[in-house]
Amino acid sequence: MLVCASRINQVVTFLTANTKSSAYLFTPQRQPDQSIFSVSLGMDVEKATAKYASASFAPTTNGQAAAVYDTVEYVAQSCADVETSIFKSLKRKGNLGKDIVILDGGAVTVFLMPAGSGCIVIKKEVVQ
């Protein structure tokens, strides 16, 4: 995990900025500097619904570390409204199945999934 320490700090600091957060760690049993490490984060955002994030880190062959993270949050608007207001600058990339919209945010991909009268917003990014 020492190999990945700076990448873990970078991603977790980014994800938990301006929140009260808690973490659940998935640590490797053996050879931590040669294994994947993962963390689940619960974040309380002021004046917003709770947010969940998952991040995983792995050492690379060049002695650095790569990461992937997902954030998940509920928005009390339809996915169509979320797409045209919150993410209006992103381009629609297609669908997963019939109901999940994929938006291209450059480094970040956004998925909009209907949930009752609202929308679950999932953001995913690979960091290298």
MOPAC internal coordinates of N, CA, C and O (Angstrom, degrees):
PM7 1SCF
backbone

  N    0.0000 0     0.00 0     0.00 0    0    0    0
  C    1.4440 1     0.00 0     0.00 0    1    0    0
  C    1.5244 1   111.41 1     0.00 0    2    1    0
  O    1.2310 1   120.64 1   159.60 1    3    2    1
  N    1.3292 1   116.38 1   -20.40 1    3    2    1
  C    1.4633 1   118.74 1   178.52 1    5    3    2
  C    1.5170 1   111.36 1   -64.37 1    6    5    3
  O    1.2310 1   119.78 1   145.03 1    7    6    5
  N    1.3316 1   118.02 1   -34.97 1    7    6    5
  C    1.4589 1   121.61 1   177.80 1    9    7    6
  C    1.5259 1   109.96 1   -61.16 1   10    9    7
  O    1.2310 1   120.56 1   144.48 1   11   10    9
  N    1.3213 1   116.54 1   -35.52 1   11   10    9
  C    1.4666 1   121.25 1  -176.04 1   13   11   10
  C    1.5306 1   113.23 1   -94.28 1   14   13   11
  O    1.2310 1   119.62 1  -179.95 1   15   14   13
  N    1.3254 1   118.34 1     0.05 1   15   14   13
  C    1.4668 1   121.04 1  -171.62 1   17   15   14
  C    1.5287 1   113.65 1   -54.87 1   18   17   15
  O    1.2310 1   119.46 1   134.44 1   19   18   17
  N    1.3184 1   118.64 1   -45.56 1   19   18   17
  C    1.4685 1   119.25 1  -177.78 1   21   19   18
  C    1.5286 1   110.91 1   -69.19 1   22   21   19
  O    1.2310 1   119.49 1   143.80 1   23   22   21
  N    1.3527 1   118.58 1   -36.20 1   23   22   21
  C    1.4682 1   121.10 1   177.88 1   25   23   22
  C    1.5308 1   109.69 1   -69.02 1   26   25   23
  O    1.2310 1   119.98 1   139.75 1   27   26   25
  N    1.3269 1   117.64 1   -40.25 1   27   26   25
  C    1.4721 1   121.08 1   176.72 1   29   27   26
  C    1.5182 1   109.41 1   -59.68 1   30   29   27
  O    1.2310 1   120.08 1   132.60 1   31   30   29
  N    1.3219 1   117.45 1   -47.40 1   31   30   29
  C    1.4620 1   121.52 1   178.95 1   33   31   30
  C    1.5253 1   111.13 1   -60.04 1   34   33   31
  O    1.2310 1   120.03 1   135.19 1   35   34   33
  N    1.3326 1   117.55 1   -44.81 1   35   34   33
  C    1.4670 1   121.83 1  -179.11 1   37   35   34
  C    1.5329 1   111.14 1   -59.62 1   38   37   35
  O    1.2310 1   120.23 1   128.54 1   39   38   37
  N    1.3131 1   117.18 1   -51.46 1   39   38   37
  C    1.4633 1   121.06 1  -174.62 1   41   39   38
  C    1.5264 1   111.63 1   -71.63 1   42   41   39
  O    1.2310 1   119.83 1   134.44 1   43   42   41
  N    1.3256 1   117.92 1   -45.56 1   43   42   41
  C    1.4677 1   120.52 1  -178.11 1   45   43   42
  C    1.5266 1   110.64 1   -66.40 1   46   45   43
  O    1.2310 1   119.73 1   141.64 1   47   46   45
  N    1.3177 1   118.13 1   -38.36 1   47   46   45
  C    1.4719 1   120.88 1   176.77 1   49   47   46
  C    1.5234 1   110.24 1   -62.86 1   50   49   47
  O    1.2310 1   119.96 1   137.40 1   51   50   49
  N    1.3295 1   117.68 1   -42.60 1   51   50   49
  C    1.4629 1   122.37 1   177.25 1   53   51   50
  C    1.5281 1   110.79 1   -61.39 1   54   53   51
  O    1.2310 1   120.18 1   132.31 1   55   54   53
  N    1.3206 1   117.26 1   -47.69 1   55   54   53
  C    1.4661 1   121.13 1  -175.66 1   57   55   54
  C    1.5270 1   112.99 1   -67.86 1   58   57   55
  O    1.2310 1   120.00 1   145.55 1   59   58   57
  N    1.3228 1   117.61 1   -34.45 1   59   58   57
  C    1.4610 1   120.43 1  -173.97 1   61   59   58
  C    1.5289 1   113.95 1   -98.74 1   62   61   59
  O    1.2310 1   119.58 1  -175.01 1   63   62   61
  N    1.3218 1   118.42 1     4.99 1   63   62   61
  C    1.4711 1   121.20 1   179.99 1   65   63   62
  C    1.5245 1   110.41 1   -55.38 1   66   65   63
  O    1.2310 1   120.40 1   -45.60 1   67   66   65
  N    1.3050 1   116.84 1   134.40 1   67   66   65
  C    1.4691 1   124.41 1   177.49 1   69   67   66
  C    1.5263 1   113.73 1    59.39 1   70   69   67
  O    1.2310 1   120.43 1  -148.37 1   71   70   69
  N    1.3262 1   116.78 1    31.63 1   71   70   69
  C    1.4642 1   120.91 1   176.87 1   73   71   70
  C    1.5189 1   109.97 1  -133.80 1   74   73   71
  O    1.2310 1   121.46 1   -17.37 1   75   74   73
  N    1.3089 1   114.81 1   162.63 1   75   74   73
  C    1.4570 1   121.33 1   164.50 1   77   75   74
  C    1.5139 1   103.84 1   -97.61 1   78   77   75
  O    1.2310 1   120.36 1   -54.72 1   79   78   77
  N    1.3227 1   116.93 1   125.28 1   79   78   77
  C    1.4508 1   118.51 1  -172.06 1   81   79   78
  C    1.5225 1   112.23 1  -132.44 1   82   81   79
  O    1.2310 1   122.01 1   -19.99 1   83   82   81
  N    1.3147 1   113.76 1   160.01 1   83   82   81
  C    1.4545 1   121.38 1   173.71 1   85   83   82
  C    1.5236 1   106.65 1  -135.92 1   86   85   83
  O    1.2310 1   120.93 1   -20.20 1   87   86   85
  N    1.3313 1   115.83 1   159.80 1   87   86   85
  C    1.4570 1   119.56 1  -174.22 1   89   87   86
  C    1.5167 1   111.25 1  -135.88 1   90   89   87
  O    1.2310 1   121.58 1   -31.68 1   91   90   89
  N    1.3172 1   114.58 1   148.32 1   91   90   89
  C    1.4542 1   122.81 1   170.85 1   93   91   90
  C    1.5210 1   106.17 1  -123.69 1   94   93   91
  O    1.2310 1   120.42 1   -58.27 1   95   94   93
  N    1.3480 1   116.81 1   121.73 1   95   94   93
  C    1.4619 1   121.49 1  -173.58 1   97   95   94
  C    1.5218 1   112.06 1   -98.93 1   98   97   95
  O    1.2310 1   121.39 1   -39.22 1   99   98   97
  N    1.3101 1   114.94 1   140.78 1   99   98   97
  C    1.4576 1   122.94 1   172.60 1  101   99   98
  C    1.5224 1   105.97 1  -114.30 1  102  101   99
  O    1.2310 1   120.58 1   -85.75 1  103  102  101
  N    1.3206 1   116.49 1    94.25 1  103  102  101
  C    1.4632 1   120.37 1  -173.60 1  105  103  102
  C    1.5308 1   110.70 1   -99.16 1  106  105  103
  O    1.2310 1   120.39 1   -32.75 1  107  106  105
  N    1.3163 1   116.86 1   147.25 1  107  106  105
  C    1.4641 1   120.42 1   178.39 1  109  107  106
  C    1.5293 1   110.61 1   -69.27 1  110  109  107
  O    1.2310 1   120.92 1   -35.82 1  111  110  109
  N    1.3070 1   115.85 1   144.18 1  111  110  109
  C    1.4678 1   120.84 1   179.50 1  113  111  110
  C    1.5287 1   111.68 1   -76.24 1  114  113  111
  O    1.2310 1   120.91 1   143.94 1  115  114  113
  N    1.3354 1   115.86 1   -36.06 1  115  114  113
  C    1.4676 1   120.60 1  -178.11 1  117  115  114
  C    1.5232 1   109.73 1  -135.12 1  118  117  115
  O    1.2310 1   120.42 1   -24.17 1  119  118  117
  N    1.2834 1   116.79 1   155.83 1  119  118  117
  C    1.4657 1   124.98 1   176.60 1  121  119  118
  C    1.5356 1   112.81 1    45.52 1  122  121  119
  O    1.2310 1   120.08 1  -117.86 1  123  122  121
  N    1.3280 1   117.45 1    62.14 1  123  122  121
  C    1.4608 1   120.27 1  -175.98 1  125  123  122
  C    1.5239 1   114.60 1   -60.17 1  126  125  123
  O    1.2310 1   119.70 1   151.98 1  127  126  125
  N    1.3110 1   118.18 1   -28.02 1  127  126  125
  C    1.4728 1   119.71 1   179.39 1  129  127  126
  C    1.5308 1   112.70 1   -83.15 1  130  129  127
  O    1.2310 1   120.46 1  -177.49 1  131  130  129
  N    1.3215 1   116.72 1     2.51 1  131  130  129
  C    1.4562 1   121.07 1   177.41 1  133  131  130
  C    1.5283 1   110.86 1  -127.26 1  134  133  131
  O    1.2310 1   120.46 1  -163.37 1  135  134  133
  N    1.3219 1   116.72 1    16.63 1  135  134  133
  C    1.4641 1   120.77 1  -173.80 1  137  135  134
  C    1.5224 1   111.41 1  -130.56 1  138  137  135
  O    1.2310 1   121.55 1   -14.92 1  139  138  137
  N    1.3082 1   114.64 1   165.08 1  139  138  137
  C    1.4658 1   120.64 1   175.94 1  141  139  138
  C    1.5291 1   109.19 1   -77.67 1  142  141  139
  O    1.2310 1   121.10 1   -32.02 1  143  142  141
  N    1.3163 1   115.51 1   147.98 1  143  142  141
  C    1.4651 1   123.57 1   178.20 1  145  143  142
  C    1.5181 1   106.25 1  -129.99 1  146  145  143
  O    1.2310 1   119.98 1   -40.78 1  147  146  145
  N    1.3283 1   117.65 1   139.22 1  147  146  145
  C    1.4613 1   119.82 1  -179.25 1  149  147  146
  C    1.5220 1   110.85 1  -137.22 1  150  149  147
  O    1.2310 1   121.41 1   -27.22 1  151  150  149
  N    1.3119 1   114.91 1   152.78 1  151  150  149
  C    1.4560 1   121.59 1   178.41 1  153  151  150
  C    1.5332 1   109.03 1  -139.88 1  154  153  151
  O    1.2310 1   121.06 1   -40.42 1  155  154  153
  N    1.3245 1   115.58 1   139.58 1  155  154  153
  C    1.4680 1   121.79 1   170.74 1  157  155  154
  C    1.5144 1   107.07 1  -108.16 1  158  157  155
  O    1.2310 1   120.68 1   -45.14 1  159  158  157
  N    1.3197 1   116.31 1   134.86 1  159  158  157
  C    1.4598 1   121.67 1  -176.25 1  161  159  158
  C    1.5231 1   110.56 1  -121.18 1  162  161  159
  O    1.2310 1   120.78 1   -45.55 1  163  162  161
  N    1.3114 1   116.11 1   134.45 1  163  162  161
  C    1.4541 1   121.92 1   169.68 1  165  163  162
  C    1.5119 1   107.19 1  -106.68 1  166  165  163
  O    1.2310 1   120.43 1   -50.99 1  167  166  165
  N    1.3388 1   116.79 1   129.01 1  167  166  165
  C    1.4558 1   119.72 1  -175.62 1  169  167  166
  C    1.5184 1   110.27 1  -127.66 1  170  169  167
  O    1.2310 1   121.12 1   -51.48 1  171  170  169
  N    1.3085 1   115.47 1   128.52 1  171  170  169
  C    1.4563 1   121.32 1   174.29 1  173  171  170
  C    1.5173 1   107.48 1   -98.75 1  174  173  171
  O    1.2310 1   121.20 1   -62.49 1  175  174  173
  N    1.3292 1   115.30 1   117.51 1  175  174  173
  C    1.4547 1   121.75 1  -178.18 1  177  175  174
  C    1.5207 1   107.37 1  -105.27 1  178  177  175
  O    1.2310 1   120.31 1   -50.01 1  179  178  177
  N    1.3371 1   117.02 1   129.99 1  179  178  177
  C    1.4643 1   120.88 1  -178.96 1  181  179  178
  C    1.5279 1   110.70 1   -58.32 1  182  181  179
  O    1.2310 1   120.58 1   -48.58 1  183  182  181
  N    1.3201 1   116.50 1   131.42 1  183  182  181
  C    1.4706 1   124.15 1   177.87 1  185  183  182
  C    1.5255 1   113.00 1    60.80 1  186  185  183
  O    1.2310 1   120.12 1  -147.85 1  187  186  185
  N    1.3416 1   117.37 1    32.15 1  187  186  185
  C    1.4621 1   121.40 1   178.23 1  189  187  186
  C    1.5236 1   108.64 1  -149.87 1  190  189  187
  O    1.2310 1   121.10 1   -13.45 1  191  190  189
  N    1.3135 1   115.50 1   166.55 1  191  190  189
  C    1.4538 1   119.00 1   176.70 1  193  191  190
  C    1.5202 1   109.98 1   -72.37 1  194  193  191
  O    1.2310 1   120.90 1   -17.86 1  195  194  193
  N    1.3140 1   115.88 1   162.14 1  195  194  193
  C    1.4560 1   120.89 1   179.04 1  197  195  194
  C    1.5234 1   109.76 1   -61.06 1  198  197  195
  O    1.2310 1   121.29 1   -25.22 1  199  198  197
  N    1.3105 1   115.13 1   154.78 1  199  198  197
  C    1.4571 1   121.92 1  -177.97 1  201  199  198
  C    1.5265 1   107.69 1  -129.22 1  202  201  199
  O    1.2310 1   120.80 1   -39.31 1  203  202  201
  N    1.3262 1   116.07 1   140.69 1  203  202  201
  C    1.4598 1   121.92 1   178.01 1  205  203  202
  C    1.5286 1   108.17 1  -115.33 1  206  205  203
  O    1.2310 1   120.88 1   -36.60 1  207  206  205
  N    1.3163 1   115.92 1   143.40 1  207  206  205
  C    1.4624 1   120.21 1   174.66 1  209  207  206
  C    1.5209 1   109.08 1  -139.08 1  210  209  207
  O    1.2310 1   121.59 1   -31.68 1  211  210  209
  N    1.2972 1   114.56 1   148.32 1  211  210  209
  C    1.4563 1   121.92 1   174.10 1  213  211  210
  C    1.5165 1   107.12 1  -130.02 1  214  213  211
  O    1.2310 1   120.57 1   -46.37 1  215  214  213
  N    1.3161 1   116.52 1   133.63 1  215  214  213
  C    1.4620 1   120.67 1   178.31 1  217  215  214
  C    1.5193 1   108.97 1  -135.43 1  218  217  215
  O    1.2310 1   121.22 1   -41.27 1  219  218  217
  N    1.3216 1   115.26 1   138.73 1  219  218  217
  C    1.4578 1   120.84 1   177.33 1  221  219  218
  C    1.5190 1   109.03 1  -126.88 1  222  221  219
  O    1.2310 1   121.42 1   -34.61 1  223  222  221
  N    1.3320 1   114.89 1   145.39 1  223  222  221
  C    1.4610 1   121.83 1  -173.98 1  225  223  222
  C    1.5233 1   108.61 1  -131.59 1  226  225  223
  O    1.2310 1   120.87 1   -40.20 1  227  226  225
  N    1.3263 1   115.94 1   139.80 1  227  226  225
  C    1.4605 1   120.43 1   178.44 1  229  227  226
  C    1.5222 1   109.74 1  -142.04 1  230  229  227
  O    1.2310 1   120.76 1   -40.61 1  231  230  229
  N    1.3309 1   116.15 1   139.39 1  231  230  229
  C    1.4619 1   118.92 1   175.60 1  233  231  230
  C    1.5232 1   110.10 1   -68.03 1  234  233  231
  O    1.2310 1   120.82 1   -33.64 1  235  234  233
  N    1.3185 1   116.04 1   146.36 1  235  234  233
  C    1.4663 1   120.62 1   178.31 1  237  235  234
  C    1.5303 1   109.36 1  -107.98 1  238  237  235
  O    1.2310 1   120.84 1   -10.15 1  239  238  237
  N    1.3084 1   116.01 1   169.85 1  239  238  237
  C    1.4599 1   120.13 1  -176.91 1  241  239  238
  C    1.5261 1   113.79 1   -67.16 1  242  241  239
  O    1.2310 1   120.17 1   162.98 1  243  242  241
  N    1.3414 1   117.27 1   -17.02 1  243  242  241
  C    1.4683 1   119.83 1   179.72 1  245  243  242
  C    1.5281 1   112.78 1   -91.93 1  246  245  243
  O    1.2310 1   120.27 1  -168.02 1  247  246  245
  N    1.3357 1   117.09 1    11.98 1  247  246  245
  C    1.4613 1   120.83 1   177.75 1  249  247  246
  C    1.5122 1   114.00 1    83.29 1  250  249  247
  O    1.2310 1   119.70 1  -176.22 1  251  250  249
  N    1.3134 1   118.18 1     3.78 1  251  250  249
  C    1.4550 1   122.84 1   177.33 1  253  251  250
  C    1.5316 1   108.44 1   -98.80 1  254  253  251
  O    1.2310 1   120.91 1    20.63 1  255  254  253
  N    1.3339 1   115.87 1  -159.37 1  255  254  253
  C    1.4617 1   120.12 1   177.84 1  257  255  254
  C    1.5227 1   109.17 1  -143.06 1  258  257  255
  O    1.2310 1   121.14 1   -35.56 1  259  258  257
  N    1.3183 1   115.43 1   144.44 1  259  258  257
  C    1.4619 1   122.18 1   174.37 1  261  259  258
  C    1.5202 1   107.66 1  -109.74 1  262  261  259
  O    1.2310 1   121.13 1   -21.38 1  263  262  261
  N    1.3226 1   115.44 1   158.62 1  263  262  261
  C    1.4621 1   119.86 1  -179.03 1  265  263  262
  C    1.5187 1   109.59 1  -143.29 1  266  265  263
  O    1.2310 1   121.17 1   -23.21 1  267  266  265
  N    1.2993 1   115.37 1   156.79 1  267  266  265
  C    1.4569 1   122.68 1   170.36 1  269  267  266
  C    1.5207 1   106.08 1  -138.20 1  270  269  267
  O    1.2310 1   120.88 1   -42.12 1  271  270  269
  N    1.3380 1   115.92 1   137.88 1  271  270  269
  C    1.4578 1   118.66 1   176.82 1  273  271  270
  C    1.5179 1   110.42 1  -136.00 1  274  273  271
  O    1.2310 1   121.64 1   -25.16 1  275  274  273
  N    1.3239 1   114.47 1   154.84 1  275  274  273
  C    1.4606 1   123.75 1   173.86 1  277  275  274
  C    1.5184 1   107.08 1  -130.78 1  278  277  275
  O    1.2310 1   120.32 1   -40.28 1  279  278  277
  N    1.3186 1   116.99 1   139.72 1  279  278  277
  C    1.4679 1   120.73 1   168.99 1  281  279  278
  C    1.5198 1   107.46 1  -118.19 1  282  281  279
  O    1.2310 1   121.15 1   -32.55 1  283  282  281
  N    1.3124 1   115.41 1   147.45 1  283  282  281
  C    1.4601 1   121.48 1  -178.73 1  285  283  282
  C    1.5217 1   108.31 1  -134.30 1  286  285  283
  O    1.2310 1   120.87 1   -52.08 1  287  286  285
  N    1.3512 1   115.94 1   127.92 1  287  286  285
  C    1.4601 1   119.65 1   176.29 1  289  287  286
  C    1.5185 1   110.07 1  -149.28 1  290  289  287
  O    1.2310 1   121.31 1   -27.24 1  291  290  289
  N    1.3113 1   115.09 1   152.76 1  291  290  289
  C    1.4587 1   122.15 1   178.82 1  293  291  290
  C    1.5231 1   109.23 1   -96.55 1  294  293  291
  O    1.2310 1   120.26 1   -46.13 1  295  294  293
  N    1.3207 1   117.10 1   133.87 1  295  294  293
  C    1.4654 1   122.31 1   175.55 1  297  295  294
  C    1.5244 1   107.11 1  -119.73 1  298  297  295
  O    1.2310 1   120.82 1   -49.09 1  299  298  297
  N    1.3194 1   116.04 1   130.91 1  299  298  297
  C    1.4707 1   121.53 1  -175.86 1  301  299  298
  C    1.5260 1   111.50 1   -82.81 1  302  301  299
  O    1.2310 1   120.35 1  -131.02 1  303  302  301
  N    1.3154 1   116.94 1    48.98 1  303  302  301
  C    1.4636 1   124.74 1   174.71 1  305  303  302
  C    1.5202 1   106.64 1  -139.11 1  306  305  303
  O    1.2310 1   120.27 1   -22.21 1  307  306  305
  N    1.3101 1   117.08 1   157.79 1  307  306  305
  C    1.4633 1   119.11 1   176.18 1  309  307  306
  C    1.5277 1   108.73 1   -65.14 1  310  309  307
  O    1.2310 1   120.58 1   -23.78 1  311  310  309
  N    1.3222 1   116.50 1   156.22 1  311  310  309
  C    1.4655 1   120.31 1   178.19 1  313  311  310
  C    1.5270 1   111.19 1   -62.27 1  314  313  311
  O    1.2310 1   120.32 1   145.79 1  315  314  313
  N    1.3385 1   117.00 1   -34.21 1  315  314  313
  C    1.4743 1   120.12 1   177.34 1  317  315  314
  C    1.5233 1   109.98 1   -61.87 1  318  317  315
  O    1.2310 1   120.15 1   137.04 1  319  318  317
  N    1.3466 1   117.33 1   -42.96 1  319  318  317
  C    1.4605 1   120.97 1   177.93 1  321  319  318
  C    1.5259 1   111.75 1   -66.78 1  322  321  319
  O    1.2310 1   120.58 1   139.35 1  323  322  321
  N    1.3307 1   116.50 1   -40.65 1  323  322  321
  C    1.4672 1   120.53 1   178.56 1  325  323  322
  C    1.5291 1   109.88 1   -61.61 1  326  325  323
  O    1.2310 1   120.79 1   137.37 1  327  326  325
  N    1.3229 1   116.10 1   -42.63 1  327  326  325
  C    1.4725 1   120.50 1  -179.66 1  329  327  326
  C    1.5174 1   111.54 1   -63.64 1  330  329  327
  O    1.2310 1   119.89 1   137.76 1  331  330  329
  N    1.3230 1   117.82 1   -42.24 1  331  330  329
  C    1.4698 1   120.19 1  -175.10 1  333  331  330
  C    1.5210 1   113.96 1   -87.30 1  334  333  331
  O    1.2310 1   119.69 1   167.81 1  335  334  333
  N    1.3423 1   118.20 1   -12.19 1  335  334  333
  C    1.4665 1   118.88 1   178.85 1  337  335  334
  C    1.5278 1   111.06 1  -111.28 1  338  337  335
  O    1.2310 1   119.94 1   115.66 1  339  338  337
  N    1.3090 1   117.72 1   -64.34 1  339  338  337
  C    1.4705 1   120.88 1  -175.63 1  341  339  338
  C    1.5265 1   111.73 1   -68.75 1  342  341  339
  O    1.2310 1   120.50 1   138.47 1  343  342  341
  N    1.3378 1   116.65 1   -41.53 1  343  342  341
  C    1.4642 1   120.85 1  -175.29 1  345  343  342
  C    1.5269 1   112.73 1  -112.72 1  346  345  343
  O    1.2310 1   120.35 1  -146.64 1  347  346  345
  N    1.3169 1   116.93 1    33.36 1  347  346  345
  C    1.4639 1   121.21 1  -175.65 1  349  347  346
  C    1.5290 1   113.51 1   -61.83 1  350  349  347
  O    1.2310 1   119.60 1   156.69 1  351  350  349
  N    1.3251 1   118.36 1   -23.31 1  351  350  349
  C    1.4662 1   120.34 1  -178.98 1  353  351  350
  C    1.5353 1   112.55 1   -86.33 1  354  353  351
  O    1.2310 1   120.23 1   173.15 1  355  354  353
  N    1.3248 1   117.17 1    -6.85 1  355  354  353
  C    1.4639 1   119.97 1  -179.49 1  357  355  354
  C    1.5237 1   110.90 1   -91.51 1  358  357  355
  O    1.2310 1   121.43 1   -31.28 1  359  358  357
  N    1.3233 1   114.87 1   148.72 1  359  358  357
  C    1.4602 1   120.97 1  -179.12 1  361  359  358
  C    1.5259 1   110.10 1   -93.81 1  362  361  359
  O    1.2310 1   120.59 1   -44.83 1  363  362  361
  N    1.3246 1   116.48 1   135.17 1  363  362  361
  C    1.4547 1   120.78 1   176.58 1  365  363  362
  C    1.5274 1   108.46 1   -68.94 1  366  365  363
  O    1.2310 1   121.51 1   -51.12 1  367  366  365
  N    1.3305 1   114.72 1   128.88 1  367  366  365
  C    1.4534 1   121.41 1  -176.28 1  369  367  366
  C    1.5278 1   112.02 1  -102.02 1  370  369  367
  O    1.2310 1   120.51 1   161.91 1  371  370  369
  N    1.3266 1   116.62 1   -18.09 1  371  370  369
  C    1.4595 1   120.25 1  -178.01 1  373  371  370
  C    1.5116 1   110.20 1   145.76 1  374  373  371
  O    1.2310 1   121.50 1    23.19 1  375  374  373
  N    1.3322 1   114.73 1  -156.81 1  375  374  373
  C    1.4578 1   120.78 1  -178.75 1  377  375  374
  C    1.5260 1   110.29 1  -134.20 1  378  377  375
  O    1.2310 1   121.47 1   -26.40 1  379  378  377
  N    1.3275 1   114.79 1   153.60 1  379  378  377
  C    1.4612 1   122.78 1   165.77 1  381  379  378
  C    1.5200 1   104.42 1  -105.23 1  382  381  379
  O    1.2310 1   120.31 1   -60.37 1  383  382  381
  N    1.2982 1   117.02 1   119.63 1  383  382  381
  C    1.4562 1   118.47 1  -174.10 1  385  383  382
  C    1.5120 1   108.99 1    62.87 1  386  385  383
  O    1.2310 1   120.49 1    26.84 1  387  386  385
  N    1.3239 1   116.67 1  -153.16 1  387  386  385
  C    1.4652 1   118.03 1  -177.79 1  389  387  386
  C    1.5242 1   113.80 1   -95.82 1  390  389  387
  O    1.2310 1   119.91 1   162.92 1  391  390  389
  N    1.3363 1   117.77 1   -17.08 1  391  390  389
  C    1.4647 1   119.06 1  -171.25 1  393  391  390
  C    1.5195 1   116.71 1  -116.17 1  394  393  391
  O    1.2310 1   119.29 1   165.20 1  395  394  393
  N    1.3129 1   118.96 1   -14.80 1  395  394  393
  C    1.4679 1   120.76 1  -176.02 1  397  395  394
  C    1.5259 1   109.50 1   -97.01 1  398  397  395
  O    1.2310 1   120.99 1   -61.61 1  399  398  397
  N    1.3314 1   115.70 1   118.39 1  399  398  397
  C    1.4701 1   122.40 1  -179.18 1  401  399  398
  C    1.5229 1   109.04 1   -88.08 1  402  401  399
  O    1.2310 1   120.76 1   -40.65 1  403  402  401
  N    1.3337 1   116.16 1   139.35 1  403  402  401
  C    1.4666 1   122.41 1   177.23 1  405  403  402
  C    1.5218 1   108.11 1  -109.76 1  406  405  403
  O    1.2310 1   121.05 1   -53.31 1  407  406  405
  N    1.3488 1   115.61 1   126.69 1  407  406  405
  C    1.4587 1   121.56 1   178.61 1  409  407  406
  C    1.5258 1   109.47 1  -116.41 1  410  409  407
  O    1.2310 1   120.54 1   -41.53 1  411  410  409
  N    1.3286 1   116.57 1   138.47 1  411  410  409
  C    1.4540 1   122.94 1  -179.13 1  413  411  410
  C    1.5137 1   110.17 1   -92.63 1  414  413  411
  O    1.2310 1   120.95 1   -67.44 1  415  414  413
  N    1.3367 1   115.79 1   112.56 1  415  414  413
  C    1.4548 1   121.10 1   177.23 1  417  415  414
  C    1.5129 1   111.40 1  -110.57 1  418  417  415
  O    1.2310 1   120.17 1  -152.33 1  419  418  417
  N    1.3283 1   117.28 1    27.67 1  419  418  417
  C    1.4605 1   119.92 1  -177.38 1  421  419  418
  C    1.5137 1   109.15 1    78.91 1  422  421  419
  O    1.2310 1   120.00 1    66.95 1  423  422  421
  N    1.3161 1   117.60 1  -113.05 1  423  422  421
  C    1.4624 1   121.22 1   179.48 1  425  423  422
  C    1.5314 1   112.21 1   -67.08 1  426  425  423
  O    1.2310 1   120.79 1   152.34 1  427  426  425
  N    1.3265 1   116.10 1   -27.66 1  427  426  425
  C    1.4678 1   121.85 1  -177.71 1  429  427  426
  C    1.5247 1   109.67 1  -105.88 1  430  429  427
  O    1.2310 1   121.06 1   -45.30 1  431  430  429
  N    1.3273 1   115.58 1   134.70 1  431  430  429
  C    1.4554 1   120.81 1   172.94 1  433  431  430
  C    1.5275 1   107.09 1  -106.24 1  434  433  431
  O    1.2310 1   120.86 1   -44.02 1  435  434  433
  N    1.3270 1   115.97 1   135.98 1  435  434  433
  C    1.4613 1   121.87 1  -178.58 1  437  435  434
  C    1.5265 1   108.44 1  -113.65 1  438  437  435
  O    1.2310 1   120.78 1   -47.70 1  439  438  437
  N    1.3184 1   116.11 1   132.30 1  439  438  437
  C    1.4536 1   122.89 1   176.51 1  441  439  438
  C    1.5270 1   107.85 1  -113.86 1  442  441  439
  O    1.2310 1   120.21 1   -47.41 1  443  442  441
  N    1.3182 1   117.20 1   132.59 1  443  442  441
  C    1.4651 1   122.51 1   178.15 1  445  443  442
  C    1.5207 1   107.66 1  -113.99 1  446  445  443
  O    1.2310 1   120.86 1   -61.44 1  447  446  445
  N    1.3416 1   115.96 1   118.56 1  447  446  445
  C    1.4521 1   121.39 1  -176.32 1  449  447  446
  C    1.5305 1   110.07 1  -122.29 1  450  449  447
  O    1.2310 1   120.06 1   -59.77 1  451  450  449
  N    1.3381 1   117.49 1   120.23 1  451  450  449
  C    1.4688 1   120.14 1   179.80 1  453  451  450
  C    1.5275 1   111.53 1   -58.14 1  454  453  451
  O    1.2310 1   121.27 1   -38.62 1  455  454  453
  N    1.3297 1   115.18 1   141.38 1  455  454  453
  C    1.4678 1   121.39 1   178.09 1  457  455  454
  C    1.5201 1   107.72 1  -146.99 1  458  457  455
  O    1.2310 1   120.14 1   -82.61 1  459  458  457
  N    1.3418 1   117.34 1    97.39 1  459  458  457
  C    1.4564 1   120.13 1  -175.37 1  461  459  458
  C    1.5126 1   109.39 1    61.81 1  462  461  459
  O    1.2310 1   120.45 1    50.55 1  463  462  461
  N    1.3249 1   116.74 1  -129.45 1  463  462  461
  C    1.4647 1   120.20 1   178.88 1  465  463  462
  C    1.5301 1   112.04 1   -89.23 1  466  465  463
  O    1.2310 1   120.45 1   179.58 1  467  466  465
  N    1.3337 1   116.75 1    -0.42 1  467  466  465
  C    1.4597 1   120.74 1  -178.56 1  469  467  466
  C    1.5128 1   112.72 1  -114.53 1  470  469  467
  O    1.2310 1   121.47 1    21.92 1  471  470  469
  N    1.3264 1   114.80 1  -158.08 1  471  470  469
  C    1.4590 1   121.13 1  -174.09 1  473  471  470
  C    1.5275 1   109.37 1  -144.52 1  474  473  471
  O    1.2310 1   120.96 1   -44.52 1  475  474  473
  N    1.3118 1   115.77 1   135.48 1  475  474  473
  C    1.4570 1   120.90 1   171.71 1  477  475  474
  C    1.5184 1   107.08 1   -93.98 1  478  477  475
  O    1.2310 1   121.03 1   -55.18 1  479  478  477
  N    1.3252 1   115.64 1   124.82 1  479  478  477
  C    1.4650 1   122.54 1  -178.99 1  481  479  478
  C    1.5257 1   107.69 1  -104.76 1  482  481  479
  O    1.2310 1   120.96 1   -59.13 1  483  482  481
  N    1.3212 1   115.78 1   120.87 1  483  482  481
  C    1.4612 1   121.91 1   178.77 1  485  483  482
  C    1.5289 1   107.25 1  -117.43 1  486  485  483
  O    1.2310 1   121.04 1   -53.72 1  487  486  485
  N    1.3273 1   115.62 1   126.28 1  487  486  485
  C    1.4629 1   120.80 1   176.38 1  489  487  486
  C    1.5211 1   108.06 1  -114.16 1  490  489  487
  O    1.2310 1   120.53 1   -42.54 1  491  490  489
  N    1.3209 1   116.60 1   137.46 1  491  490  489
  C    1.4714 1   121.03 1  -178.50 1  493  491  490
  C    1.5221 1   109.30 1  -135.43 1  494  493  491
  O    1.2310 1   121.60 1   -42.51 1  495  494  493
  N    1.3309 1   114.55 1   137.49 1  495  494  493
  C    1.4687 1   120.39 1   178.21 1  497  495  494
  C    1.5109 1   109.98 1  -146.03 1  498  497  495
  O    1.2310 1   120.52 1   -39.85 1  499  498  497
  N    1.3200 1   116.61 1   140.15 1  499  498  497
  C    1.4531 1   123.37 1   170.64 1  501  499  498
  C    1.5255 1   106.76 1  -100.42 1  502  501  499
  O    1.2310 1   120.24 1   -51.99 1  503  502  501
  N    1.3459 1   117.15 1   128.01 1  503  502  501
  C    1.4613 1   122.45 1  -177.14 1  505  503  502
  C    1.5297 1   108.24 1  -115.69 1  506  505  503
  O    1.2310 1   120.87 1   -56.76 1  507  506  505
  N    1.3461 1   115.94 1   123.24 1  507  506  505
  C    1.4688 1   119.29 1   179.38 1  509  507  506
  C    1.4999 1   110.97 1  -127.42 1  510  509  507
  O    1.2310 1   120.10 1   180.00 1  511  510  509

